[in-house]
Amino acid sequence: MQRRELIAAGLAAALPSLGLAQALEKTKITISVGGKNLFYYLPLTIAEQLGYFKDEGLDVTIVDFAGGSKALQAVVGGSADVVSGAFEHTISMQLKGQPMRAFVLQGAAPQIVLGVNPKTMPDYKEIADLKGKKIGVTAPGSSTNIVANFVLAKGGLKPTDVSFVGVGAGSGAVAAMRAGQIDAISNLDPVATLLARSGDLKIISDTRRLDEAEKVFGGPMPAACLYAPQPFLDKNPHTAQALANAIVRADKWIQQAGAGDVIKVVPESYLLGDRAVYIDGFLAAKQALSHDGLFPAKGAATAYRAMASIDKKIAAAKVDLDALYTNAFAKKANAKYPKG
């Protein structure tokens, strides 16, 4: 028996990933995301490209959709396990009786830019000028739509005062703006930087900057994160921990990286044909990305206030803020990877 135990111990030492995989409740995981190429979700791509998921014993498939609302639908419909999406969706899902909990943070601020089209709105002066106009968003109901609603409300407009058009998060969004098909756009980098540099976007609200994001929302506004149905987290705590470990490592890698490092890792298609624009976009977005995967203490309350201000049903509802997120997984991940 002693010899068998020694052999087993030797195998475990030689094959640590095998032992880790056996400890996971579920090794094959599908993550849905809306606009994978965006800096908003850069930690997800870094974790995938640098093999951090594999290091944790996970076989991860990432399915990309046009926007966060469609990524959420994939999990609700059962074709994906976890969403890489905007934190505020956890609020709407709790109110629908389908509790979702965020368990590791990717974005410390929304990084969403709202701007007008200089071609179709050359005389733009204030938010009220957007009444009756077409605003491009990644997908109706996504975080870009929600942030646009919030900014519109501050200018005295209701969501019904404008027309929202889904344009995606890549070259389609750029083309729609340049062709004058939309009068304004709520989108993210690298799309925002590309349009601004070419003179096709006049920025009126920029939540890539932490100070402006806090000013707009009145507090820390958590953004991209991994969230999943509460039953998934209950049944698969070790798998959720492995996912959190990979994202926290990616968060920390990004903060230590330069733009050149990132360009070497991400797929060529992410650059939208212009490396200089991608570098500028990364530098603009870097400060708004999470440093450690932890949710700020007042983040859930800020997100709730933002959504309640534009939705009377949410304002009238009772929301359990503590049930929207947990830092338990991210804390363990930081203990395991203190330096990334």
C-alpha positions in Angstrom: 0.0 0.0 0.0 2.8 2.3 0.8 4.3 2.0 -2.6 0.9 2.6 -4.3 0.5 5.7 -2.1 3.9 7.0 -3.1 3.1 6.4 -6.8 -0.2 8.2 -6.4 1.5 11.1 -4.7 4.1 11.3 -7.4 1.5 11.4 -10.1 -0.4 14.1 -8.3 2.8 16.2 -8.1 3.6 15.6 -11.8 0.1 16.2 -13.0 -1.3 19.0 -10.8 -3.7 20.1 -13.5 -5.3 16.7 -13.5 -5.8 16.7 -9.8 -7.3 20.2 -10.0 -9.7 19.2 -12.8 -11.0 16.3 -10.7 -11.8 18.8 -7.9 -14.0 20.9 -10.2 -17.7 20.1 -10.4 -17.8 21.1 -14.1 -14.7 21.5 -16.3 -16.4 22.4 -19.6 -17.9 25.9 -19.3 -19.5 28.1 -21.9 -19.3 31.9 -21.3 -21.5 34.2 -23.3 -20.4 37.8 -24.0 -21.7 40.7 -25.9 -18.8 42.3 -27.8 -15.8 40.3 -26.9 -13.4 42.6 -28.8 -14.2 45.5 -26.5 -11.7 46.7 -23.9 -14.7 46.4 -21.5 -14.2 42.6 -21.7 -10.4 42.7 -22.1 -9.7 40.6 -19.0 -11.8 37.8 -20.5 -9.8 37.7 -23.7 -6.5 37.9 -21.7 -7.5 35.0 -19.5 -8.4 33.0 -22.6 -5.3 33.9 -24.7 -2.8 33.5 -21.9 -4.2 30.1 -20.9 -5.3 31.1 -17.5 -8.6 29.2 -17.8 -6.6 26.1 -18.8 -4.3 26.6 -15.9 -7.3 26.2 -13.6 -8.4 23.0 -15.2 -11.1 24.6 -17.2 -12.1 24.0 -20.9 -13.8 27.3 -21.7 -15.8 28.1 -24.8 -16.6 31.8 -25.3 -19.6 32.6 -27.4 -19.8 36.2 -28.7 -23.1 38.1 -29.3 -23.9 41.6 -30.6 -24.7 42.9 -27.1 -25.0 42.1 -23.4 -28.7 41.5 -23.4 -28.3 38.8 -26.0 -25.5 37.2 -24.0 -27.8 37.2 -20.9 -30.5 35.5 -23.0 -28.1 32.6 -23.8 -27.7 31.8 -20.1 -31.4 32.2 -19.4 -32.0 29.8 -22.3 -29.5 27.3 -21.1 -27.0 27.5 -24.0 -24.3 29.1 -21.8 -23.3 28.7 -18.1 -21.9 32.1 -17.2 -22.3 35.7 -18.6 -19.4 38.1 -19.1 -21.6 41.2 -18.9 -22.6 44.4 -17.2 -23.3 44.3 -13.5 -26.6 46.1 -13.7 -28.3 43.0 -15.4 -28.1 41.3 -12.0 -30.7 43.9 -10.7 -33.2 43.3 -13.5 -32.9 39.6 -13.2 -33.5 39.6 -9.5 -36.7 41.5 -10.1 -37.7 38.9 -12.7 -37.4 36.2 -10.1 -34.3 34.7 -11.8 -31.5 35.6 -9.4 -28.0 36.1 -10.9 -25.0 36.9 -8.9 -21.8 38.6 -10.0 -18.7 36.9 -8.7 -15.6 38.6 -10.2 -15.2 42.1 -11.5 -13.5 43.1 -14.8 -14.5 46.8 -15.1 -14.3 49.4 -12.3 -16.3 51.9 -14.5 -18.7 51.4 -17.5 -16.2 52.8 -20.1 -19.2 53.7 -22.2 -18.9 56.8 -24.4 -22.0 58.7 -25.6 -21.5 61.1 -28.4 -23.2 62.7 -31.4 -22.6 62.5 -35.1 -21.1 65.8 -36.3 -22.5 65.1 -39.8 -26.1 64.8 -38.8 -26.0 67.0 -35.7 -23.5 69.8 -36.5 -25.4 72.3 -34.3 -25.7 70.1 -31.2 -25.6 72.0 -28.0 -27.4 70.0 -25.2 -28.9 66.6 -24.4 -32.4 67.9 -25.3 -31.3 68.2 -28.9 -31.3 64.4 -29.2 -35.1 64.3 -29.0 -36.5 62.4 -32.0 -33.0 61.2 -33.0 -31.6 57.8 -33.7 -29.0 56.5 -31.1 -26.9 53.5 -31.9 -26.3 51.0 -29.1 -24.6 47.6 -29.1 -28.0 46.0 -28.7 -31.3 47.2 -27.3 -31.4 46.5 -23.5 -27.6 46.3 -23.2 -25.5 48.4 -20.8 -24.8 50.9 -23.6 -28.6 51.4 -23.9 -29.0 51.7 -20.1 -26.2 54.3 -19.8 -27.6 56.3 -22.7 -31.0 56.3 -20.9 -29.4 57.5 -17.8 -27.6 60.4 -19.5 -30.8 61.3 -21.5 -32.7 61.4 -18.2 -30.2 63.9 -16.8 -31.1 66.1 -19.8 -34.8 65.8 -19.3 -35.5 63.1 -22.0 -37.3 59.8 -21.7 -36.1 56.6 -23.5 -39.2 56.9 -25.7 -38.1 60.4 -26.9 -35.4 58.8 -29.1 -35.1 55.7 -31.3 -32.5 53.1 -30.3 -30.8 51.1 -33.0 -28.6 48.0 -32.4 -25.3 48.5 -34.3 -23.1 46.0 -32.5 -19.6 46.7 -31.0 -17.3 46.6 -34.0 -16.9 47.7 -37.6 -20.7 47.8 -38.1 -21.1 50.5 -35.4 -18.3 52.5 -37.1 -19.9 52.2 -40.5 -23.4 53.2 -39.2 -22.0 56.4 -37.7 -19.9 57.3 -40.7 -22.8 56.7 -43.1 -25.1 59.0 -41.1 -27.5 56.1 -40.3 -27.5 57.2 -36.7 -27.4 60.6 -35.0 -25.6 59.6 -31.9 -23.9 56.5 -30.5 -23.4 54.9 -27.1 -20.5 52.5 -27.4 -17.1 51.5 -26.1 -13.5 51.3 -27.1 -11.9 50.7 -29.5 -15.0 51.9 -31.4 -15.2 55.2 -29.5 -11.6 56.1 -30.0 -11.6 55.2 -33.7 -14.6 57.4 -34.3 -13.3 60.3 -32.2 -9.9 60.3 -33.9 -11.5 60.4 -37.4 -13.8 63.3 -36.5 -16.9 61.1 -36.7 -17.8 61.5 -33.0 -18.3 64.4 -30.7 -18.2 63.1 -27.1 -20.7 64.4 -24.6 -20.3 61.8 -21.9 -17.2 59.7 -21.2 -17.3 57.0 -18.4 -13.9 55.7 -19.3 -12.6 58.2 -16.8 -13.2 57.1 -13.2 -13.8 60.6 -12.0 -16.4 61.3 -14.7 -18.0 58.0 -14.1 -18.4 58.7 -10.4 -19.7 62.2 -11.2 -22.3 60.8 -13.7 -23.5 58.0 -11.4 -22.9 59.5 -8.0 -20.6 56.7 -6.8 -18.5 53.7 -8.0 -20.3 52.0 -10.8 -19.2 48.3 -11.3 -19.2 47.4 -15.0 -18.1 44.2 -16.7 -18.1 41.1 -14.5 -18.7 37.4 -14.6 -22.2 36.6 -13.3 -24.2 33.4 -13.2 -27.5 32.1 -12.0 -27.4 31.6 -8.2 -28.1 27.8 -8.6 -25.0 27.5 -10.8 -22.8 29.0 -8.1 -24.4 26.9 -5.4 -23.8 23.7 -7.3 -20.3 24.6 -8.8 -18.4 26.6 -6.2 -15.0 25.1 -7.2 -15.7 25.8 -10.8 -16.7 29.4 -10.0 -13.5 29.8 -8.0 -11.4 28.6 -10.9 -13.1 31.2 -13.2 -12.5 33.9 -10.7 -8.9 32.9 -10.3 -8.3 33.3 -14.1 -10.1 36.7 -14.3 -8.2 38.1 -11.3 -4.9 37.0 -12.9 -5.9 38.7 -16.1 -7.0 41.9 -14.2 -3.6 42.1 -12.6 -1.7 41.2 -15.8 -3.4 44.1 -17.6 -2.4 46.7 -15.0 1.2 45.7 -15.3 1.1 45.6 -19.1 1.8 48.2 -21.8 -0.2 48.7 -24.9 2.4 46.7 -26.9 2.0 43.7 -24.6 -1.7 43.7 -25.1 -1.4 44.0 -28.9 0.7 40.9 -29.0 -1.9 38.9 -27.1 -5.3 39.9 -28.6 -6.5 38.7 -32.0 -5.6 40.9 -35.0 -9.3 41.5 -35.7 -9.6 43.4 -32.4 -7.4 46.2 -33.8 -10.1 47.3 -36.4 -7.3 47.8 -38.9 -5.5 50.6 -36.8 -2.9 49.7 -34.2 -2.5 53.4 -33.2 -6.2 53.7 -32.4 -6.1 50.4 -30.4 -3.2 51.7 -28.3 -5.0 55.0 -27.6 -8.1 53.1 -26.7 -6.2 50.8 -24.3 -4.6 53.8 -22.6 -8.0 55.4 -22.2 -9.6 52.3 -20.8 -6.9 50.9 -18.6 -7.7 53.0 -15.5 -11.3 51.9 -15.8 -10.5 48.2 -15.6 -10.5 46.4 -12.3 -7.1 45.9 -10.5 -8.2 42.9 -8.4 -11.6 41.6 -9.4 -13.2 42.9 -6.2 -16.6 44.8 -6.2 -16.6 48.2 -4.5 -18.6 48.2 -1.3 -21.0 50.9 -2.6 -21.1 49.6 -6.2 -24.4 47.7 -6.0 -26.2 50.7 -4.4 -24.8 53.0 -7.2 -26.0 50.7 -9.9 -29.4 50.4 -8.3 -29.8 54.2 -8.0 -28.8 54.6 -11.7 -31.4 52.1 -12.9 -34.1 53.3 -10.5 -33.7 56.8 -11.9 -34.8 55.6 -15.3 -37.2 52.8 -14.5 -40.2 53.4 -12.2 -40.7 49.7 -11.6 -37.2 49.3 -10.3 -37.6 52.4 -8.2 -40.7 50.9 -6.6 -39.2 47.5 -6.0 -37.2 46.1 -3.1 -33.8 44.9 -4.2 -31.5 42.7 -2.1 -28.2 44.5 -2.9 -26.1 41.9 -1.1 -27.5 39.1 -3.2 -26.3 40.8 -6.4 -22.7 40.0 -5.9 -20.1 38.3 -3.8 -16.4 39.0 -3.2 -15.7 35.6 -1.7 -14.3 34.1 -4.9 -12.2 37.2 -5.8 -10.7 37.4 -2.3 -9.5 33.8 -2.5 -8.2 34.4 -6.0 -6.2 37.4 -4.7 -4.8 35.2 -2.0 -3.7 32.6 -4.6 -2.3 35.2 -7.1 -1.2 38.2 -5.0 0.9 39.4 -7.9 -1.1 38.1 -10.8 
